[in-house]
Amino acid sequence: MSNNSRLALPWISVATTLAILGSSNEVLALQRGDNNAEVRNVQSCLRRLGHFNGPVNGNFGSMTEAAVRKFQRANGISDIGKVGPRTQAALQRNCASRR
């Protein structure tokens, strides 16, 4: 596997997860206390965008919440610290444009 392929695989996962979350009819929100692959993907995206310097471990703790708030303020979204539909859509757009 080439270096480019190895680097692209995590971002494909991020894009896929964010696309699924963004297209869901159900209102999903990631928030402090959540611990799962979706949080890990959001952390990866936030890191890629320069908003998160913590561990990409799937644990939505205080560092992830602060990074989400920072991202939300930078994108004109109410900084509630939760990843709801508007934040999901903005993450998807921004991460996709950074490929």
Biopython code that builds the backbone (N, CA, C, O; Angstrom):
import numpy as np
from Bio.PDB.StructureBuilder import StructureBuilder

atoms = [
    (1, "MET", "N", (0.854, -1.174, 0.000)),
    (1, "MET", "CA", (0.000, 0.000, 0.000)),
    (1, "MET", "C", (0.898, 1.234, 0.000)),
    (1, "MET", "O", (1.848, 1.303, 0.780)),
    (2, "SER", "N", (0.617, 2.187, -0.844)),
    (2, "SER", "CA", (1.427, 3.392, -0.931)),
    (2, "SER", "C", (1.177, 4.293, 0.279)),
    (2, "SER", "O", (0.179, 4.138, 0.983)),
    (3, "ASN", "N", (2.089, 5.231, 0.513)),
    (3, "ASN", "CA", (1.917, 6.176, 1.617)),
    (3, "ASN", "C", (0.650, 7.004, 1.445)),
    (3, "ASN", "O", (-0.053, 7.275, 2.419)),
    (4, "ASN", "N", (0.354, 7.408, 0.207)),
    (4, "ASN", "CA", (-0.862, 8.186, -0.031)),
    (4, "ASN", "C", (-2.106, 7.389, 0.319)),
    (4, "ASN", "O", (-3.054, 7.931, 0.887)),
    (5, "SER", "N", (-2.107, 6.110, -0.015)),
    (5, "SER", "CA", (-3.257, 5.266, 0.299)),
    (5, "SER", "C", (-3.423, 5.117, 1.799)),
    (5, "SER", "O", (-4.542, 5.169, 2.311)),
    (6, "ARG", "N", (-2.307, 4.930, 2.513)),
    (6, "ARG", "CA", (-2.377, 4.790, 3.968)),
    (6, "ARG", "C", (-2.906, 6.072, 4.607)),
    (6, "ARG", "O", (-3.671, 6.014, 5.570)),
    (7, "LEU", "N", (-2.512, 7.208, 4.087)),
    (7, "LEU", "CA", (-2.971, 8.480, 4.636)),
    (7, "LEU", "C", (-4.432, 8.743, 4.307)),
    (7, "LEU", "O", (-5.132, 9.387, 5.088)),
    (8, "ALA", "N", (-4.899, 8.258, 3.172)),
    (8, "ALA", "CA", (-6.276, 8.518, 2.744)),
    (8, "ALA", "C", (-7.294, 7.682, 3.505)),
    (8, "ALA", "O", (-8.426, 8.123, 3.704)),
    (9, "LEU", "N", (-6.916, 6.491, 3.932)),
    (9, "LEU", "CA", (-7.881, 5.592, 4.576)),
    (9, "LEU", "C", (-8.567, 6.199, 5.801)),
    (9, "LEU", "O", (-9.791, 6.103, 5.899)),
    (10, "PRO", "N", (-7.844, 6.820, 6.744)),
    (10, "PRO", "CA", (-8.558, 7.402, 7.890)),
    (10, "PRO", "C", (-9.540, 8.483, 7.485)),
    (10, "PRO", "O", (-10.594, 8.609, 8.109)),
    (11, "TRP", "N", (-9.233, 9.269, 6.461)),
    (11, "TRP", "CA", (-10.116, 10.357, 6.050)),
    (11, "TRP", "C", (-11.341, 9.838, 5.321)),
    (11, "TRP", "O", (-12.405, 10.456, 5.359)),
    (12, "ILE", "N", (-11.190, 8.707, 4.661)),
    (12, "ILE", "CA", (-12.360, 8.073, 4.047)),
    (12, "ILE", "C", (-13.331, 7.672, 5.141)),
    (12, "ILE", "O", (-14.540, 7.853, 4.999)),
    (13, "SER", "N", (-12.810, 7.129, 6.232)),
    (13, "SER", "CA", (-13.636, 6.748, 7.375)),
    (13, "SER", "C", (-14.328, 7.958, 7.978)),
    (13, "SER", "O", (-15.518, 7.902, 8.289)),
    (14, "VAL", "N", (-13.596, 9.047, 8.148)),
    (14, "VAL", "CA", (-14.174, 10.279, 8.695)),
    (14, "VAL", "C", (-15.289, 10.775, 7.790)),
    (14, "VAL", "O", (-16.383, 11.086, 8.259)),
    (15, "ALA", "N", (-15.018, 10.849, 6.508)),
    (15, "ALA", "CA", (-16.015, 11.347, 5.561)),
    (15, "ALA", "C", (-17.259, 10.463, 5.548)),
    (15, "ALA", "O", (-18.383, 10.963, 5.503)),
    (16, "THR", "N", (-17.054, 9.159, 5.588)),
    (16, "THR", "CA", (-18.186, 8.228, 5.579)),
    (16, "THR", "C", (-19.035, 8.395, 6.823)),
    (16, "THR", "O", (-20.259, 8.480, 6.733)),
    (17, "THR", "N", (-18.400, 8.443, 7.982)),
    (17, "THR", "CA", (-19.145, 8.605, 9.228)),
    (17, "THR", "C", (-19.902, 9.913, 9.252)),
    (17, "THR", "O", (-21.079, 9.942, 9.612)),
    (18, "LEU", "N", (-19.241, 11.004, 8.873)),
    (18, "LEU", "CA", (-19.913, 12.295, 8.882)),
    (18, "LEU", "C", (-21.048, 12.351, 7.865)),
    (18, "LEU", "O", (-22.068, 12.994, 8.111)),
    (19, "ALA", "N", (-20.880, 11.688, 6.731)),
    (19, "ALA", "CA", (-21.945, 11.644, 5.730)),
    (19, "ALA", "C", (-23.148, 10.895, 6.270)),
    (19, "ALA", "O", (-24.288, 11.320, 6.078)),
    (20, "ILE", "N", (-22.902, 9.788, 6.939)),
    (20, "ILE", "CA", (-24.001, 9.006, 7.520)),
    (20, "ILE", "C", (-24.707, 9.817, 8.583)),
    (20, "ILE", "O", (-25.936, 9.878, 8.606)),
    (21, "LEU", "N", (-23.937, 10.445, 9.474)),
    (21, "LEU", "CA", (-24.540, 11.249, 10.532)),
    (21, "LEU", "C", (-25.296, 12.432, 9.953)),
    (21, "LEU", "O", (-26.386, 12.764, 10.419)),
    (22, "GLY", "N", (-24.722, 13.071, 8.939)),
    (22, "GLY", "CA", (-25.336, 14.249, 8.353)),
    (22, "GLY", "C", (-26.585, 13.960, 7.560)),
    (22, "GLY", "O", (-27.433, 14.840, 7.411)),
    (23, "SER", "N", (-26.726, 12.742, 7.039)),
    (23, "SER", "CA", (-27.875, 12.424, 6.203)),
    (23, "SER", "C", (-28.986, 11.720, 6.984)),
    (23, "SER", "O", (-30.040, 11.419, 6.425)),
    (24, "SER", "N", (-28.761, 11.465, 8.236)),
    (24, "SER", "CA", (-29.756, 10.766, 9.034)),
    (24, "SER", "C", (-30.972, 11.649, 9.269)),
    (24, "SER", "O", (-30.837, 12.850, 9.504)),
    (25, "ASN", "N", (-32.151, 11.058, 9.207)),
    (25, "ASN", "CA", (-33.375, 11.792, 9.521)),
    (25, "ASN", "C", (-33.516, 11.991, 11.020)),
    (25, "ASN", "O", (-34.208, 12.904, 11.470)),
    (26, "GLU", "N", (-32.867, 11.149, 11.778)),
    (26, "GLU", "CA", (-32.899, 11.223, 13.222)),
    (26, "GLU", "C", (-31.892, 12.283, 13.666)),
    (26, "GLU", "O", (-30.790, 12.354, 13.124)),
    (27, "VAL", "N", (-32.258, 13.096, 14.633)),
    (27, "VAL", "CA", (-31.339, 14.103, 15.134)),
    (27, "VAL", "C", (-30.365, 13.412, 16.082)),
    (27, "VAL", "O", (-30.741, 12.914, 17.143)),
    (28, "LEU", "N", (-29.115, 13.400, 15.666)),
    (28, "LEU", "CA", (-28.071, 12.810, 16.482)),
    (28, "LEU", "C", (-27.218, 13.915, 17.050)),
    (28, "LEU", "O", (-26.985, 14.929, 16.392)),
    (29, "ALA", "N", (-26.757, 13.729, 18.251)),
    (29, "ALA", "CA", (-25.831, 14.686, 18.840)),
    (29, "ALA", "C", (-24.767, 13.929, 19.595)),
    (29, "ALA", "O", (-25.059, 13.039, 20.394)),
    (30, "LEU", "N", (-23.532, 14.292, 19.331)),
    (30, "LEU", "CA", (-22.426, 13.765, 20.104)),
    (30, "LEU", "C", (-22.117, 14.795, 21.170)),
    (30, "LEU", "O", (-22.095, 15.996, 20.899)),
    (31, "GLN", "N", (-21.879, 14.323, 22.382)),
    (31, "GLN", "CA", (-21.660, 15.246, 23.478)),
    (31, "GLN", "C", (-20.746, 14.637, 24.528)),
    (31, "GLN", "O", (-20.404, 13.455, 24.473)),
    (32, "ARG", "N", (-20.361, 15.470, 25.484)),
    (32, "ARG", "CA", (-19.471, 15.034, 26.550)),
    (32, "ARG", "C", (-20.006, 13.757, 27.193)),
    (32, "ARG", "O", (-21.190, 13.645, 27.512)),
    (33, "GLY", "N", (-19.102, 12.804, 27.373)),
    (33, "GLY", "CA", (-19.474, 11.516, 27.956)),
    (33, "GLY", "C", (-19.603, 10.412, 26.917)),
    (33, "GLY", "O", (-19.502, 9.233, 27.255)),
    (34, "ASP", "N", (-19.827, 10.778, 25.651)),
    (34, "ASP", "CA", (-19.908, 9.768, 24.593)),
    (34, "ASP", "C", (-18.519, 9.189, 24.345)),
    (34, "ASP", "O", (-17.508, 9.877, 24.479)),
    (35, "ASN", "N", (-18.494, 7.931, 23.988)),
    (35, "ASN", "CA", (-17.227, 7.258, 23.707)),
    (35, "ASN", "C", (-17.488, 6.235, 22.613)),
    (35, "ASN", "O", (-17.989, 5.144, 22.884)),
    (36, "ASN", "N", (-17.146, 6.589, 21.367)),
    (36, "ASN", "CA", (-17.410, 5.687, 20.252)),
    (36, "ASN", "C", (-16.613, 6.101, 19.018)),
    (36, "ASN", "O", (-15.878, 7.088, 19.038)),
    (37, "ALA", "N", (-16.771, 5.333, 17.953)),
    (37, "ALA", "CA", (-16.032, 5.586, 16.704)),
    (37, "ALA", "C", (-16.421, 6.912, 16.070)),
    (37, "ALA", "O", (-15.581, 7.557, 15.441)),
    (38, "GLU", "N", (-17.675, 7.336, 16.218)),
    (38, "GLU", "CA", (-18.094, 8.609, 15.640)),
    (38, "GLU", "C", (-17.342, 9.768, 16.295)),
    (38, "GLU", "O", (-16.939, 10.716, 15.622)),
    (39, "VAL", "N", (-17.160, 9.683, 17.609)),
    (39, "VAL", "CA", (-16.396, 10.724, 18.311)),
    (39, "VAL", "C", (-14.951, 10.718, 17.816)),
    (39, "VAL", "O", (-14.368, 11.778, 17.587)),
    (40, "ARG", "N", (-14.383, 9.545, 17.653)),
    (40, "ARG", "CA", (-13.006, 9.427, 17.146)),
    (40, "ARG", "C", (-12.889, 10.093, 15.771)),
    (40, "ARG", "O", (-11.915, 10.797, 15.502)),
    (41, "ASN", "N", (-13.864, 9.874, 14.917)),
    (41, "ASN", "CA", (-13.840, 10.487, 13.586)),
    (41, "ASN", "C", (-13.968, 12.011, 13.656)),
    (41, "ASN", "O", (-13.305, 12.724, 12.903)),
    (42, "VAL", "N", (-14.803, 12.501, 14.543)),
    (42, "VAL", "CA", (-14.930, 13.947, 14.730)),
    (42, "VAL", "C", (-13.614, 14.512, 15.252)),
    (42, "VAL", "O", (-13.160, 15.561, 14.794)),
    (43, "GLN", "N", (-13.001, 13.819, 16.210)),
    (43, "GLN", "CA", (-11.708, 14.268, 16.731)),
    (43, "GLN", "C", (-10.660, 14.320, 15.617)),
    (43, "GLN", "O", (-9.876, 15.266, 15.541)),
    (44, "SER", "N", (-10.651, 13.316, 14.769)),
    (44, "SER", "CA", (-9.701, 13.298, 13.648)),
    (44, "SER", "C", (-9.924, 14.479, 12.724)),
    (44, "SER", "O", (-8.968, 15.118, 12.284)),
    (45, "CYS", "N", (-11.168, 14.770, 12.431)),
    (45, "CYS", "CA", (-11.495, 15.901, 11.560)),
    (45, "CYS", "C", (-11.084, 17.209, 12.222)),
    (45, "CYS", "O", (-10.457, 18.057, 11.587)),
    (46, "LEU", "N", (-11.431, 17.377, 13.490)),
    (46, "LEU", "CA", (-11.073, 18.599, 14.210)),
    (46, "LEU", "C", (-9.558, 18.775, 14.273)),
    (46, "LEU", "O", (-9.059, 19.896, 14.175)),
    (47, "ARG", "N", (-8.840, 17.692, 14.435)),
    (47, "ARG", "CA", (-7.374, 17.755, 14.450)),
    (47, "ARG", "C", (-6.860, 18.206, 13.086)),
    (47, "ARG", "O", (-5.993, 19.073, 12.982)),
    (48, "ARG", "N", (-7.412, 17.603, 12.059)),
    (48, "ARG", "CA", (-7.011, 17.945, 10.683)),
    (48, "ARG", "C", (-7.245, 19.420, 10.393)),
    (48, "ARG", "O", (-6.481, 20.043, 9.656)),
    (49, "LEU", "N", (-8.298, 19.974, 10.969)),
    (49, "LEU", "CA", (-8.645, 21.375, 10.754)),
    (49, "LEU", "C", (-7.916, 22.317, 11.710)),
    (49, "LEU", "O", (-8.069, 23.534, 11.610)),
    (50, "GLY", "N", (-7.125, 21.769, 12.636)),
    (50, "GLY", "CA", (-6.343, 22.582, 13.550)),
    (50, "GLY", "C", (-7.062, 23.045, 14.802)),
    (50, "GLY", "O", (-6.601, 23.969, 15.472)),
    (51, "HIS", "N", (-8.185, 22.420, 15.129)),
    (51, "HIS", "CA", (-8.949, 22.816, 16.311)),
    (51, "HIS", "C", (-8.732, 21.896, 17.502)),
    (51, "HIS", "O", (-9.145, 22.231, 18.612)),
    (52, "PHE", "N", (-8.092, 20.742, 17.301)),
    (52, "PHE", "CA", (-7.976, 19.738, 18.366)),
    (52, "PHE", "C", (-6.553, 19.220, 18.424)),
    (52, "PHE", "O", (-5.991, 18.803, 17.412)),
    (53, "ASN", "N", (-5.975, 19.249, 19.611)),
    (53, "ASN", "CA", (-4.618, 18.747, 19.807)),
    (53, "ASN", "C", (-4.566, 17.588, 20.792)),
    (53, "ASN", "O", (-3.481, 17.125, 21.146)),
    (54, "GLY", "N", (-5.718, 17.118, 21.235)),
    (54, "GLY", "CA", (-5.759, 16.037, 22.207)),
    (54, "GLY", "C", (-5.664, 14.674, 21.537)),
    (54, "GLY", "O", (-5.473, 14.572, 20.325)),
    (55, "PRO", "N", (-5.801, 13.630, 22.349)),
    (55, "PRO", "CA", (-5.739, 12.275, 21.809)),
    (55, "PRO", "C", (-6.997, 11.932, 21.005)),
    (55, "PRO", "O", (-8.115, 12.258, 21.405)),
    (56, "VAL", "N", (-6.793, 11.275, 19.878)),
    (56, "VAL", "CA", (-7.919, 10.796, 19.061)),
    (56, "VAL", "C", (-8.246, 9.398, 19.582)),
    (56, "VAL", "O", (-7.723, 8.393, 19.100)),
    (57, "ASN", "N", (-9.133, 9.368, 20.589)),
    (57, "ASN", "CA", (-9.412, 8.122, 21.301)),
    (57, "ASN", "C", (-10.894, 7.781, 21.386)),
    (57, "ASN", "O", (-11.258, 6.766, 21.981)),
    (58, "GLY", "N", (-11.748, 8.603, 20.805)),
    (58, "GLY", "CA", (-13.179, 8.322, 20.827)),
    (58, "GLY", "C", (-13.876, 8.769, 22.092)),
    (58, "GLY", "O", (-15.082, 8.565, 22.229)),
    (59, "ASN", "N", (-13.154, 9.375, 23.024)),
    (59, "ASN", "CA", (-13.742, 9.828, 24.280)),
    (59, "ASN", "C", (-14.055, 11.316, 24.192)),
    (59, "ASN", "O", (-13.147, 12.139, 24.075)),
    (60, "PHE", "N", (-15.330, 11.661, 24.249)),
    (60, "PHE", "CA", (-15.762, 13.060, 24.161)),
    (60, "PHE", "C", (-15.662, 13.675, 25.559)),
    (60, "PHE", "O", (-16.621, 13.685, 26.331)),
    (61, "GLY", "N", (-14.482, 14.180, 25.847)),
    (61, "GLY", "CA", (-14.231, 14.817, 27.133)),
    (61, "GLY", "C", (-14.110, 16.316, 26.976)),
    (61, "GLY", "O", (-14.550, 16.892, 25.982)),
    (62, "SER", "N", (-13.499, 16.946, 27.985)),
    (62, "SER", "CA", (-13.414, 18.408, 28.007)),
    (62, "SER", "C", (-12.589, 18.961, 26.847)),
    (62, "SER", "O", (-12.916, 20.022, 26.317)),
    (63, "MET", "N", (-11.519, 18.258, 26.440)),
    (63, "MET", "CA", (-10.703, 18.745, 25.326)),
    (63, "MET", "C", (-11.478, 18.706, 24.012)),
    (63, "MET", "O", (-11.372, 19.620, 23.194)),
    (64, "THR", "N", (-12.250, 17.653, 23.816)),
    (64, "THR", "CA", (-13.058, 17.545, 22.597)),
    (64, "THR", "C", (-14.152, 18.605, 22.609)),
    (64, "THR", "O", (-14.417, 19.237, 21.587)),
    (65, "GLU", "N", (-14.779, 18.797, 23.744)),
    (65, "GLU", "CA", (-15.827, 19.814, 23.847)),
    (65, "GLU", "C", (-15.261, 21.206, 23.532)),
    (65, "GLU", "O", (-15.885, 21.985, 22.812)),
    (66, "ALA", "N", (-14.091, 21.509, 24.069)),
    (66, "ALA", "CA", (-13.471, 22.811, 23.798)),
    (66, "ALA", "C", (-13.154, 22.964, 22.303)),
    (66, "ALA", "O", (-13.332, 24.041, 21.734)),
    (67, "ALA", "N", (-12.689, 21.890, 21.680)),
    (67, "ALA", "CA", (-12.377, 21.930, 20.246)),
    (67, "ALA", "C", (-13.650, 22.113, 19.421)),
    (67, "ALA", "O", (-13.647, 22.848, 18.434)),
    (68, "VAL", "N", (-14.721, 21.457, 19.813)),
    (68, "VAL", "CA", (-16.003, 21.605, 19.111)),
    (68, "VAL", "C", (-16.479, 23.049, 19.232)),
    (68, "VAL", "O", (-16.922, 23.641, 18.248)),
    (69, "ARG", "N", (-16.391, 23.617, 20.435)),
    (69, "ARG", "CA", (-16.798, 25.015, 20.630)),
    (69, "ARG", "C", (-15.958, 25.958, 19.762)),
    (69, "ARG", "O", (-16.491, 26.882, 19.147)),
    (70, "LYS", "N", (-14.657, 25.724, 19.717)),
    (70, "LYS", "CA", (-13.758, 26.543, 18.900)),
    (70, "LYS", "C", (-14.155, 26.448, 17.423)),
    (70, "LYS", "O", (-14.225, 27.460, 16.726)),
    (71, "PHE", "N", (-14.413, 25.225, 16.954)),
    (71, "PHE", "CA", (-14.843, 25.018, 15.569)),
    (71, "PHE", "C", (-16.171, 25.723, 15.314)),
    (71, "PHE", "O", (-16.344, 26.383, 14.289)),
    (72, "GLN", "N", (-17.097, 25.582, 16.240)),
    (72, "GLN", "CA", (-18.408, 26.197, 16.066)),
    (72, "GLN", "C", (-18.291, 27.717, 15.970)),
    (72, "GLN", "O", (-18.907, 28.327, 15.096)),
    (73, "ARG", "N", (-17.514, 28.333, 16.850)),
    (73, "ARG", "CA", (-17.333, 29.798, 16.796)),
    (73, "ARG", "C", (-16.707, 30.220, 15.470)),
    (73, "ARG", "O", (-17.104, 31.228, 14.886)),
    (74, "ALA", "N", (-15.735, 29.454, 14.999)),
    (74, "ALA", "CA", (-15.044, 29.781, 13.748)),
    (74, "ALA", "C", (-15.957, 29.640, 12.532)),
    (74, "ALA", "O", (-15.666, 30.182, 11.466)),
    (75, "ASN", "N", (-17.064, 28.908, 12.694)),
    (75, "ASN", "CA", (-17.956, 28.651, 11.571)),
    (75, "ASN", "C", (-19.344, 29.257, 11.744)),
    (75, "ASN", "O", (-20.280, 28.877, 11.042)),
    (76, "GLY", "N", (-19.479, 30.197, 12.677)),
    (76, "GLY", "CA", (-20.747, 30.899, 12.856)),
    (76, "GLY", "C", (-21.874, 30.036, 13.378)),
    (76, "GLY", "O", (-23.045, 30.285, 13.090)),
    (77, "ILE", "N", (-21.516, 29.015, 14.152)),
    (77, "ILE", "CA", (-22.501, 28.109, 14.746)),
    (77, "ILE", "C", (-22.526, 28.382, 16.248)),
    (77, "ILE", "O", (-21.479, 28.615, 16.851)),
    (78, "SER", "N", (-23.701, 28.357, 16.851)),
    (78, "SER", "CA", (-23.792, 28.549, 18.303)),
    (78, "SER", "C", (-22.850, 27.577, 18.996)),
    (78, "SER", "O", (-22.902, 26.373, 18.749)),
    (79, "ASP", "N", (-21.989, 28.100, 19.865)),
    (79, "ASP", "CA", (-20.967, 27.253, 20.489)),
    (79, "ASP", "C", (-21.515, 26.540, 21.727)),
    (79, "ASP", "O", (-21.245, 26.918, 22.867)),
    (80, "ILE", "N", (-22.293, 25.497, 21.453)),
    (80, "ILE", "CA", (-22.901, 24.716, 22.527)),
    (80, "ILE", "C", (-22.032, 23.536, 22.954)),
    (80, "ILE", "O", (-22.301, 22.910, 23.979)),
    (81, "GLY", "N", (-20.997, 23.229, 22.182)),
    (81, "GLY", "CA", (-20.086, 22.153, 22.555)),
    (81, "GLY", "C", (-20.588, 20.759, 22.251)),
    (81, "GLY", "O", (-19.953, 19.777, 22.636)),
    (82, "LYS", "N", (-21.704, 20.654, 21.576)),
    (82, "LYS", "CA", (-22.249, 19.365, 21.135)),
    (82, "LYS", "C", (-22.181, 19.320, 19.619)),
    (82, "LYS", "O", (-22.260, 20.356, 18.959)),
    (83, "VAL", "N", (-22.034, 18.127, 19.067)),
    (83, "VAL", "CA", (-21.989, 17.962, 17.619)),
    (83, "VAL", "C", (-23.377, 17.527, 17.150)),
    (83, "VAL", "O", (-23.704, 16.340, 17.119)),
    (84, "GLY", "N", (-24.179, 18.523, 16.787)),
    (84, "GLY", "CA", (-25.509, 18.276, 16.251)),
    (84, "GLY", "C", (-25.485, 18.397, 14.733)),
    (84, "GLY", "O", (-24.411, 18.434, 14.133)),
    (85, "PRO", "N", (-26.644, 18.458, 14.113)),
    (85, "PRO", "CA", (-26.735, 18.462, 12.646)),
    (85, "PRO", "C", (-25.969, 19.592, 11.960)),
    (85, "PRO", "O", (-25.298, 19.350, 10.957)),
    (86, "ARG", "N", (-26.054, 20.822, 12.477)),
    (86, "ARG", "CA", (-25.339, 21.943, 11.830)),
    (86, "ARG", "C", (-23.828, 21.759, 11.932)),
    (86, "ARG", "O", (-23.099, 21.996, 10.969)),
    (87, "THR", "N", (-23.372, 21.339, 13.090)),
    (87, "THR", "CA", (-21.938, 21.127, 13.277)),
    (87, "THR", "C", (-21.469, 19.947, 12.439)),
    (87, "THR", "O", (-20.394, 19.997, 11.843)),
    (88, "GLN", "N", (-22.267, 18.886, 12.388)),
    (88, "GLN", "CA", (-21.916, 17.720, 11.564)),
    (88, "GLN", "C", (-21.748, 18.127, 10.106)),
    (88, "GLN", "O", (-20.787, 17.729, 9.448)),
    (89, "ALA", "N", (-22.689, 18.922, 9.608)),
    (89, "ALA", "CA", (-22.637, 19.348, 8.205)),
    (89, "ALA", "C", (-21.402, 20.218, 7.954)),
    (89, "ALA", "O", (-20.735, 20.067, 6.930)),
    (90, "ALA", "N", (-21.100, 21.123, 8.881)),
    (90, "ALA", "CA", (-19.932, 21.993, 8.724)),
    (90, "ALA", "C", (-18.640, 21.192, 8.791)),
    (90, "ALA", "O", (-17.714, 21.450, 8.021)),
    (91, "LEU", "N", (-18.563, 20.219, 9.705)),
    (91, "LEU", "CA", (-17.384, 19.349, 9.764)),
    (91, "LEU", "C", (-17.211, 18.595, 8.459)),
    (91, "LEU", "O", (-16.107, 18.507, 7.922)),
    (92, "GLN", "N", (-18.300, 18.056, 7.958)),
    (92, "GLN", "CA", (-18.240, 17.293, 6.709)),
    (92, "GLN", "C", (-17.716, 18.169, 5.567)),
    (92, "GLN", "O", (-16.825, 17.760, 4.823)),
    (93, "ARG", "N", (-18.270, 19.363, 5.436)),
    (93, "ARG", "CA", (-17.833, 20.294, 4.384)),
    (93, "ARG", "C", (-16.364, 20.646, 4.528)),
    (93, "ARG", "O", (-15.600, 20.580, 3.565)),
    (94, "ASN", "N", (-15.978, 21.019, 5.735)),
    (94, "ASN", "CA", (-14.606, 21.476, 5.958)),
    (94, "ASN", "C", (-13.591, 20.353, 5.813)),
    (94, "ASN", "O", (-12.524, 20.567, 5.238)),
    (95, "CYS", "N", (-13.892, 19.176, 6.312)),
    (95, "CYS", "CA", (-12.945, 18.063, 6.196)),
    (95, "CYS", "C", (-12.842, 17.597, 4.749)),
    (95, "CYS", "O", (-11.760, 17.230, 4.293)),
    (96, "ALA", "N", (-13.939, 17.608, 4.037)),
    (96, "ALA", "CA", (-13.921, 17.189, 2.635)),
    (96, "ALA", "C", (-13.097, 18.164, 1.798)),
    (96, "ALA", "O", (-12.432, 17.757, 0.846)),
    (97, "SER", "N", (-13.138, 19.434, 2.146)),
    (97, "SER", "CA", (-12.398, 20.430, 1.358)),
    (97, "SER", "C", (-10.910, 20.434, 1.688)),
    (97, "SER", "O", (-10.134, 21.085, 0.988)),
    (98, "ARG", "N", (-10.492, 19.726, 2.733)),
    (98, "ARG", "CA", (-9.086, 19.700, 3.154)),
    (98, "ARG", "C", (-8.340, 18.472, 2.659)),
    (98, "ARG", "O", (-7.240, 18.198, 3.139)),
    (99, "ARG", "N", (-8.896, 17.729, 1.720)),
    (99, "ARG", "CA", (-8.252, 16.491, 1.230)),
    (99, "ARG", "C", (-7.008, 16.770, 0.487)),
    (99, "ARG", "O", (-6.350, 15.844, 0.012)),
]
sb = StructureBuilder()
sb.init_structure("model")
sb.init_model(0)
sb.init_chain("A")
sb.init_seg("    ")
for serial, (resi, resn, name, xyz) in enumerate(atoms, 1):
    if name == "N":
        sb.init_residue(resn, " ", resi, " ")
    sb.init_atom(name, np.array(xyz, "f"), 0.0, 1.0, " ", f" {name:<3s}", serial, name[0])
structure = sb.get_structure()
